[in-house]
Amino acid sequence: MNQPVIAAFDFDGTLTHGDSFLPFLRYMAGNARYAQSMLLLSPVLLGYALGLVKNHHAKARVLSQFFTGLDVQRTQQLARDFAQYQLPQRINPIALARLRWHQQQGHRCVIVSASLECYLRPWAASVGVDDVIGSRLGIADTVYTGDLALPNCYGAEKSRRLSDLLGEREAYTLYAYGDSAGDKELLAMADFAHYREMPT
């Protein structure tokens, strides 16, 4: 009996040209508040750039600065608008064609990304992808807490959450696509790993 085939795609730098997280923060906050917040965050961002601050710590500070106390409903609408009007111009057409190829073969496609689920999910739905594993913002009542609801979806967390979704690794054939050190564990678990390249 043939095994089901899974195609797991990182998002930023794999399905897109460059980053989507900071552009979303700018879109959500507006230019003035974005600039002010980034100035306040500059010490931790500099530390991250120099390798002195770990990824999860830097991201936690950024999320706290931008999301603490924000209304969930309004922010999710902004995320849907960002997915509809801003993300399409950032998508790598070669990578999107590869995703479409997997869909045409009847393979199950999954996006596995450290980016925020609030805008990944509506974009994924627009291209027919139901499964999205990303960074999920914590919610208390009707506002965001500024924390993540689950660990940052980076590195080993990507492979752990993909395994939680799909079950026993031996039960499926896995293609994986990534572009950074944060995809190392995801690529290592794949039968067919593609690092910074898309087969044609």
C-alpha positions in Angstrom: 0.0 0.0 0.0 1.3 3.4 -0.9 2.2 5.8 1.9 0.6 9.2 2.1 3.0 12.0 1.0 3.4 15.2 3.0 5.1 18.4 1.7 6.2 20.7 4.5 7.2 24.2 3.6 8.9 26.9 5.7 7.4 30.3 4.9 9.8 33.2 5.2 12.6 32.9 2.7 11.2 29.7 1.3 7.7 30.5 0.0 8.4 34.2 0.2 11.2 36.6 -0.9 12.5 37.6 2.4 10.8 38.3 5.7 7.1 38.7 6.4 7.1 39.2 10.2 8.5 42.8 10.3 6.4 44.0 7.4 3.4 42.7 9.2 4.3 44.6 12.4 4.7 47.8 10.3 1.4 47.2 8.5 -0.4 46.5 11.8 1.2 49.3 13.9 1.6 52.0 11.3 4.9 53.7 10.4 5.1 56.1 13.4 4.4 53.5 16.1 6.5 50.9 14.3 9.5 53.2 14.2 9.1 54.2 17.9 8.8 50.6 19.0 11.8 49.5 17.0 13.8 52.3 18.5 12.9 51.0 22.0 13.8 47.5 20.9 17.1 48.4 19.3 19.3 47.1 22.2 17.8 43.6 22.1 17.7 43.6 18.3 21.4 44.6 18.1 22.2 41.9 20.6 20.3 39.4 18.4 22.2 40.6 15.3 25.5 40.1 17.1 24.6 36.6 18.3 24.4 37.7 21.9 20.6 37.3 22.3 18.9 34.1 21.4 16.1 34.0 18.8 13.3 33.1 21.2 14.3 35.9 23.7 14.4 38.6 21.0 11.1 37.5 19.5 9.5 37.5 23.0 10.5 41.1 23.5 9.2 42.1 20.1 5.9 40.4 20.6 5.5 42.0 24.0 6.2 45.4 22.7 3.8 45.2 19.7 0.9 43.0 20.9 0.4 43.4 24.7 -3.2 44.5 25.2 -4.2 44.7 21.5 -7.8 43.8 20.6 -7.8 40.3 19.1 -10.7 40.9 16.6 -9.3 44.1 15.2 -5.8 42.6 14.9 -7.0 39.5 13.2 -8.8 41.6 10.6 -5.6 43.4 10.0 -3.8 40.1 9.6 -6.4 38.9 7.0 -6.0 42.2 5.1 -2.2 41.8 5.2 -2.5 38.2 3.9 -4.8 39.4 1.1 -3.2 42.6 0.0 0.5 42.5 1.1 1.6 38.9 1.1 0.9 38.0 -2.6 3.6 40.4 -3.8 6.2 38.7 -1.4 5.5 35.1 -2.6 8.2 33.4 -4.6 6.5 32.2 -7.8 8.9 29.2 -8.2 8.2 28.0 -4.6 4.4 28.5 -5.1 4.6 26.5 -8.3 6.3 23.7 -6.4 3.5 23.8 -3.7 1.0 23.6 -6.6 2.8 20.6 -8.0 2.4 18.8 -4.7 -1.3 19.6 -4.6 -1.7 18.4 -8.1 -0.1 15.1 -7.1 -2.7 14.8 -4.2 0.0 15.4 -1.6 -0.9 17.0 1.8 0.8 20.3 2.1 1.7 21.8 5.5 3.2 25.2 6.2 5.7 25.1 9.2 6.9 28.5 10.1 8.1 30.7 13.0 5.9 33.4 11.5 2.5 34.3 13.1 -0.5 32.0 12.5 -2.8 35.0 12.4 -1.7 35.9 8.9 -0.3 32.6 7.8 -3.7 30.9 8.1 -5.7 33.2 5.8 -2.9 33.2 3.2 -2.7 29.4 3.3 -6.4 29.1 2.9 -6.2 31.3 -0.2 -3.9 28.7 -1.9 -5.8 25.7 -0.6 -3.6 24.7 2.3 -5.4 23.7 5.4 -2.6 22.7 7.7 -0.6 25.6 9.2 1.9 25.2 12.1 3.2 28.6 13.2 3.8 30.9 16.2 0.5 31.4 18.0 -0.2 34.5 20.0 -1.5 34.2 23.6 -5.0 35.5 24.3 -6.7 36.6 27.5 -10.4 37.4 27.0 -10.5 39.8 24.0 -6.9 41.0 23.9 -3.4 39.6 23.2 -1.2 38.9 26.2 2.1 39.8 24.3 3.3 36.2 24.9 3.2 33.1 22.7 0.5 30.5 23.5 3.0 27.7 22.5 6.8 27.7 22.2 8.3 29.7 19.3 7.9 27.5 16.2 11.6 27.5 15.3 14.2 24.8 15.1 13.3 21.6 17.0 9.8 22.9 17.7 9.0 22.7 14.0 9.8 19.0 13.8 8.1 18.3 17.1 4.8 20.0 16.1 4.8 18.4 12.7 5.2 15.0 14.4 2.3 15.9 16.7 0.1 16.7 13.7 1.1 13.7 11.5 1.8 10.9 14.0 4.3 8.1 13.5 7.1 9.2 11.1 7.2 5.8 9.4 3.6 6.2 8.3 4.2 8.8 5.6 6.8 10.0 3.0 8.0 13.6 3.7 9.3 16.3 1.5 10.6 19.4 3.4 11.6 22.8 2.1 13.6 25.4 4.1 16.2 28.1 3.9 17.7 28.7 7.3 19.2 27.2 10.5 15.7 27.2 12.0 14.7 24.5 9.5 17.6 22.2 10.2 15.6 19.7 12.3 12.7 19.8 9.9 14.9 19.0 6.9 16.7 16.3 8.9 13.5 14.3 9.4 12.5 14.4 5.6 12.9 11.7 3.0 13.5 14.4 0.5 15.0 17.6 1.9 15.4 20.8 -0.2 17.5 23.5 1.3 17.3 26.9 -0.6 16.3 25.2 -3.8 13.2 24.2 -5.6 13.2 21.2 -8.0 11.8 22.0 -11.4 
